[in-house]
Amino acid sequence: MAETVDTSNCFLATVTSVTNHGILIKLDGESQPMEKPYKRIYTVRTGDRVLVLKMSGTYIVIGPLYPK
């Protein structure tokens, strides 16, 4: 039996800034970056494309998309 995956909470984004408090991202389709710094699992740099998961009202940056 094939397992289905709910992707409605998965988003693509671009890292706009890396700070000591987390990273700032701009979700695809949005005109402005989000103002809240978010936690990440992997090291990312400004300009990296990332996969983001919305969970319990917040966003978690899962990791960068490679290759660039």
The first five atom37 places (N, CA, C, CB, O) and aatype in JSON, in Angstrom:
{
  "aatype": [12, 0, 6, 16, 19, 3, 16, 15, 2, 4, 13, 10, 0, 16, 19, 16, 15, 19, 16, 2, 8, 7, 9, 10, 9, 11, 10, 3, 7, 6, 15, 5, 14, 12, 6, 11, 14, 18, 11, 1, 9, 18, 16, 19, 1, 16, 7, 3, 1, 19, 10, 19, 10, 11, 12, 15, 7, 16, 18, 9, 19, 9, 7, 14, 10, 18, 14, 11],
  "atom_mask": [
    [1, 1, 1, 1, 1],
    [1, 1, 1, 1, 1],
    [1, 1, 1, 1, 1],
    [1, 1, 1, 1, 1],
    [1, 1, 1, 1, 1],
    [1, 1, 1, 1, 1],
    [1, 1, 1, 1, 1],
    [1, 1, 1, 1, 1],
    [1, 1, 1, 1, 1],
    [1, 1, 1, 1, 1],
    [1, 1, 1, 1, 1],
    [1, 1, 1, 1, 1],
    [1, 1, 1, 1, 1],
    [1, 1, 1, 1, 1],
    [1, 1, 1, 1, 1],
    [1, 1, 1, 1, 1],
    [1, 1, 1, 1, 1],
    [1, 1, 1, 1, 1],
    [1, 1, 1, 1, 1],
    [1, 1, 1, 1, 1],
    [1, 1, 1, 1, 1],
    [1, 1, 1, 0, 1],
    [1, 1, 1, 1, 1],
    [1, 1, 1, 1, 1],
    [1, 1, 1, 1, 1],
    [1, 1, 1, 1, 1],
    [1, 1, 1, 1, 1],
    [1, 1, 1, 1, 1],
    [1, 1, 1, 0, 1],
    [1, 1, 1, 1, 1],
    [1, 1, 1, 1, 1],
    [1, 1, 1, 1, 1],
    [1, 1, 1, 1, 1],
    [1, 1, 1, 1, 1],
    [1, 1, 1, 1, 1],
    [1, 1, 1, 1, 1],
    [1, 1, 1, 1, 1],
    [1, 1, 1, 1, 1],
    [1, 1, 1, 1, 1],
    [1, 1, 1, 1, 1],
    [1, 1, 1, 1, 1],
    [1, 1, 1, 1, 1],
    [1, 1, 1, 1, 1],
    [1, 1, 1, 1, 1],
    [1, 1, 1, 1, 1],
    [1, 1, 1, 1, 1],
    [1, 1, 1, 0, 1],
    [1, 1, 1, 1, 1],
    [1, 1, 1, 1, 1],
    [1, 1, 1, 1, 1],
    [1, 1, 1, 1, 1],
    [1, 1, 1, 1, 1],
    [1, 1, 1, 1, 1],
    [1, 1, 1, 1, 1],
    [1, 1, 1, 1, 1],
    [1, 1, 1, 1, 1],
    [1, 1, 1, 0, 1],
    [1, 1, 1, 1, 1],
    [1, 1, 1, 1, 1],
    [1, 1, 1, 1, 1],
    [1, 1, 1, 1, 1],
    [1, 1, 1, 1, 1],
    [1, 1, 1, 0, 1],
    [1, 1, 1, 1, 1],
    [1, 1, 1, 1, 1],
    [1, 1, 1, 1, 1],
    [1, 1, 1, 1, 1],
    [1, 1, 1, 1, 1]
  ],
  "atom_positions": [
    [[0.84, -1.17, 0.0], [0.0, 0.0, 0.0], [0.89, 1.25, 0.0], [-0.96, -0.01, 1.22], [1.82, 1.35, 0.81]],
    [[0.63, 2.17, -0.88], [1.41, 3.4, -0.98], [1.02, 4.36, 0.14], [1.21, 4.07, -2.36], [-0.16, 4.53, 0.45]],
    [[2.03, 4.96, 0.73], [1.79, 5.93, 1.8], [1.71, 7.32, 1.19], [2.91, 5.86, 2.88], [2.53, 7.68, 0.34]],
    [[0.74, 8.11, 1.62], [0.61, 9.47, 1.12], [1.29, 10.43, 2.08], [-0.87, 9.86, 0.91], [1.32, 10.2, 3.29]],
    [[1.82, 11.5, 1.54], [2.5, 12.52, 2.34], [1.75, 13.83, 2.2], [3.99, 12.67, 1.91], [1.48, 14.28, 1.09]],
    [[1.42, 14.44, 3.33], [0.75, 15.73, 3.32], [1.8, 16.82, 3.17], [-0.1, 15.94, 4.61], [2.57, 17.08, 4.1]],
    [[1.83, 17.47, 2.02], [2.83, 18.52, 1.77], [2.26, 19.92, 1.95], [3.39, 18.38, 0.37], [2.91, 20.9, 1.61]],
    [[1.06, 20.03, 2.49], [0.43, 21.35, 2.63], [1.16, 22.24, 3.65], [-1.03, 21.2, 3.03], [0.95, 23.45, 3.66]],
    [[1.99, 21.65, 4.49], [2.75, 22.42, 5.48], [4.22, 22.57, 5.11], [2.63, 21.76, 6.83], [5.02, 23.0, 5.94]],
    [[4.57, 22.23, 3.87], [5.95, 22.36, 3.4], [6.05, 23.54, 2.44], [6.43, 21.04, 2.71], [5.19, 23.72, 1.58]],
    [[7.1, 24.34, 2.59], [7.28, 25.53, 1.78], [8.73, 25.65, 1.34], [6.85, 26.8, 2.55], [9.63, 25.1, 1.98]],
    [[8.95, 26.36, 0.25], [10.29, 26.71, -0.18], [10.52, 28.17, 0.16], [10.5, 26.45, -1.71], [9.6, 28.98, 0.1]],
    [[11.75, 28.5, 0.52], [12.07, 29.86, 0.92], [13.52, 30.17, 0.6], [11.8, 30.06, 2.42], [14.3, 29.28, 0.24]],
    [[13.88, 31.45, 0.72], [15.24, 31.91, 0.55], [15.7, 32.54, 1.85], [15.36, 32.92, -0.63], [14.96, 33.31, 2.46]],
    [[16.91, 32.2, 2.29], [17.48, 32.79, 3.5], [17.89, 34.23, 3.17], [18.71, 31.96, 4.03], [18.68, 34.45, 2.25]],
    [[17.35, 35.19, 3.91], [17.68, 36.6, 3.66], [18.71, 37.13, 4.63], [16.43, 37.44, 3.74], [19.37, 38.13, 4.35]],
    [[18.87, 36.47, 5.79], [19.85, 36.92, 6.77], [20.1, 35.81, 7.78], [19.37, 38.21, 7.48], [19.2, 35.04, 8.11]],
    [[21.34, 35.73, 8.26], [21.71, 34.78, 9.31], [22.17, 35.6, 10.52], [22.84, 33.77, 8.83], [23.08, 36.42, 10.4]],
    [[21.53, 35.39, 11.68], [21.87, 36.14, 12.88], [22.19, 35.18, 14.02], [20.7, 37.09, 13.28], [22.07, 33.96, 13.87]],
    [[22.61, 35.72, 15.15], [22.87, 34.89, 16.34], [21.58, 34.31, 16.91], [23.59, 35.71, 17.42], [21.61, 33.33, 17.66]],
    [[20.45, 34.89, 16.56], [19.15, 34.46, 17.09], [18.42, 33.5, 16.17], [18.28, 35.66, 17.34], [17.39, 32.95, 16.55]],
    [[18.93, 33.28, 14.98], [18.29, 32.4, 14.01], [18.46, 32.96, 12.61], [0.0, 0.0, 0.0], [19.34, 33.79, 12.37]],
    [[17.62, 32.51, 11.7], [17.72, 33.0, 10.32], [16.42, 33.67, 9.91], [18.06, 31.85, 9.35], [15.34, 33.31, 10.4]],
    [[16.53, 34.62, 9.02], [15.36, 35.27, 8.45], [15.15, 34.69, 7.06], [15.53, 36.83, 8.39], [16.11, 34.45, 6.33]],
    [[13.9, 34.45, 6.71], [13.57, 33.83, 5.43], [12.49, 34.61, 4.71], [13.13, 32.39, 5.64], [11.71, 35.35, 5.31]],
    [[12.45, 34.42, 3.4], [11.36, 34.94, 2.57], [10.75, 33.74, 1.87], [11.85, 36.04, 1.54], [11.39, 33.1, 1.04]],
    [[9.5, 33.45, 2.21], [8.8, 32.33, 1.57], [8.54, 32.64, 0.11], [7.47, 32.02, 2.3], [8.26, 33.79, -0.25]],
    [[8.63, 31.64, -0.74], [8.3, 31.82, -2.15], [6.89, 32.37, -2.27], [8.43, 30.48, -2.92], [5.97, 31.91, -1.59]],
    [[6.72, 33.36, -3.14], [5.42, 33.96, -3.37], [5.14, 35.17, -2.49], [0.0, 0.0, 0.0], [4.19, 35.91, -2.74]],
    [[5.95, 35.38, -1.47], [5.79, 36.54, -0.6], [6.69, 37.67, -1.09], [6.12, 36.17, 0.88], [7.74, 37.41, -1.69]],
    [[6.29, 38.91, -0.84], [7.09, 40.04, -1.32], [8.12, 40.51, -0.3], [6.19, 41.19, -1.68], [9.12, 41.13, -0.66]],
    [[7.89, 40.22, 0.99], [8.78, 40.68, 2.05], [9.27, 39.49, 2.88], [8.07, 41.71, 2.96], [8.55, 38.5, 3.04]],
    [[10.49, 39.59, 3.41], [10.97, 38.54, 4.32], [10.14, 38.54, 5.61], [12.48, 38.75, 4.66], [9.55, 39.55, 5.97]],
    [[10.1, 37.42, 6.27], [9.43, 37.31, 7.56], [10.3, 38.04, 8.59], [9.19, 35.81, 7.97], [11.52, 38.05, 8.46]],
    [[9.68, 38.64, 9.6], [10.41, 39.45, 10.58], [10.98, 38.63, 11.73], [9.5, 40.51, 11.12], [11.93, 39.07, 12.38]],
    [[10.44, 37.47, 11.98], [10.87, 36.64, 13.11], [12.04, 35.75, 12.68], [9.69, 35.78, 13.64], [11.99, 35.14, 11.61]],
    [[13.1, 35.67, 13.5], [14.17, 34.72, 13.19], [13.71, 33.3, 13.54], [15.48, 35.09, 13.96], [13.08, 33.07, 14.57]],
    [[14.05, 32.35, 12.67], [13.64, 30.97, 12.87], [14.84, 30.08, 13.12], [12.86, 30.47, 11.66], [15.95, 30.36, 12.68]],
    [[14.59, 28.99, 13.83], [15.61, 27.99, 14.1], [15.85, 27.16, 12.85], [15.21, 27.08, 15.28], [15.0, 27.06, 11.97]],
    [[17.04, 26.56, 12.8], [17.35, 25.69, 11.68], [18.07, 24.45, 12.19], [18.2, 26.42, 10.61], [18.65, 24.46, 13.28]],
    [[18.03, 23.4, 11.4], [18.68, 22.14, 11.75], [20.1, 22.11, 11.18], [17.86, 20.93, 11.24], [21.02, 21.59, 11.81]],
    [[20.28, 22.66, 9.99], [21.57, 22.65, 9.3], [22.12, 24.06, 9.19], [21.44, 22.02, 7.91], [21.39, 25.03, 9.32]],
    [[23.42, 24.15, 8.94], [24.04, 25.44, 8.69], [23.62, 25.94, 7.32], [25.58, 25.34, 8.79], [23.69, 25.21, 6.33]],
    [[23.18, 27.18, 7.25], [22.78, 27.79, 5.98], [23.44, 29.16, 5.87], [21.22, 27.9, 5.87], [23.9, 29.73, 6.86]],
    [[23.46, 29.68, 4.65], [24.03, 31.0, 4.38], [22.97, 31.88, 3.72], [25.29, 30.89, 3.48], [21.99, 31.38, 3.16]],
    [[23.19, 33.18, 3.8], [22.32, 34.13, 3.12], [22.28, 33.76, 1.64], [22.8, 35.6, 3.32], [23.32, 33.53, 1.02]],
    [[21.08, 33.72, 1.07], [20.9, 33.37, -0.34], [20.58, 31.9, -0.58], [0.0, 0.0, 0.0], [20.14, 31.54, -1.67]],
    [[20.8, 31.04, 0.43], [20.49, 29.62, 0.26], [18.98, 29.42, 0.1], [21.01, 28.8, 1.48], [18.17, 30.14, 0.7]],
    [[18.63, 28.46, -0.72], [17.24, 28.02, -0.86], [17.03, 26.91, 0.16], [16.91, 27.53, -2.33], [17.87, 26.02, 0.29]],
    [[15.91, 26.97, 0.89], [15.67, 26.03, 1.96], [14.25, 25.46, 1.93], [15.92, 26.69, 3.3], [13.33, 26.05, 1.36]],
    [[14.12, 24.3, 2.54], [12.81, 23.67, 2.74], [12.35, 24.03, 4.15], [12.88, 22.1, 2.54], [13.11, 23.89, 5.11]],
    [[11.11, 24.5, 4.26], [10.56, 24.97, 5.53], [9.3, 24.18, 5.85], [10.26, 26.5, 5.48], [8.48, 23.91, 4.97]],
    [[9.16, 23.79, 7.11], [7.99, 23.06, 7.57], [7.24, 23.93, 8.57], [8.38, 21.7, 8.21], [7.83, 24.43, 9.53]],
    [[5.93, 24.12, 8.35], [5.09, 24.85, 9.31], [4.53, 23.82, 10.29], [3.93, 25.65, 8.6], [3.9, 22.84, 9.9]],
    [[4.8, 24.08, 11.59], [4.41, 23.11, 12.6], [4.05, 23.84, 13.89], [5.55, 22.08, 12.85], [4.85, 24.63, 14.39]],
    [[2.9, 23.58, 14.42], [2.44, 24.18, 15.68], [2.52, 25.7, 15.65], [3.25, 23.64, 16.84], [2.9, 26.32, 16.65]],
    [[2.15, 26.31, 14.52], [2.09, 27.76, 14.42], [3.41, 28.46, 14.16], [0.0, 0.0, 0.0], [3.45, 29.69, 14.15]],
    [[4.48, 27.72, 13.96], [5.76, 28.33, 13.65], [6.4, 27.61, 12.47], [6.7, 28.3, 14.88], [5.89, 26.59, 12.01]],
    [[7.49, 28.15, 11.98], [8.2, 27.55, 10.86], [9.53, 26.99, 11.34], [8.42, 28.58, 9.74], [10.2, 27.59, 12.17]],
    [[9.9, 25.83, 10.81], [11.19, 25.22, 11.1], [11.9, 25.03, 9.77], [11.03, 23.85, 11.86], [11.37, 24.41, 8.85]],
    [[13.1, 25.56, 9.67], [13.9, 25.4, 8.45], [14.54, 24.03, 8.52], [14.98, 26.55, 8.29], [15.42, 23.78, 9.35]],
    [[14.1, 23.13, 7.63], [14.57, 21.75, 7.64], [15.99, 21.65, 7.1], [13.63, 20.87, 6.82], [16.82, 20.95, 7.67]],
    [[16.27, 22.35, 6.02], [17.62, 22.31, 5.49], [17.7, 22.92, 4.11], [0.0, 0.0, 0.0], [16.68, 23.21, 3.48]],
    [[18.93, 23.12, 3.65], [19.16, 23.73, 2.34], [18.85, 22.76, 1.21], [20.58, 24.22, 2.23], [18.92, 21.54, 1.37]],
    [[18.52, 23.33, 0.06], [18.31, 22.56, -1.16], [19.58, 22.62, -1.98], [17.08, 23.08, -1.98], [20.07, 23.72, -2.25]],
    [[20.12, 21.5, -2.37], [21.35, 21.47, -3.16], [21.07, 20.73, -4.45], [22.51, 20.81, -2.39], [20.13, 19.94, -4.46]],
    [[21.8, 20.91, -5.51], [22.88, 21.88, -5.65], [22.33, 23.27, -5.92], [23.82, 21.47, -6.77], [21.15, 23.43, -6.25]],
    [[23.2, 24.27, -5.76], [22.82, 25.65, -6.02], [22.78, 25.89, -7.49], [23.77, 26.63, -5.35], [22.49, 27.01, -7.92]]
  ]
}
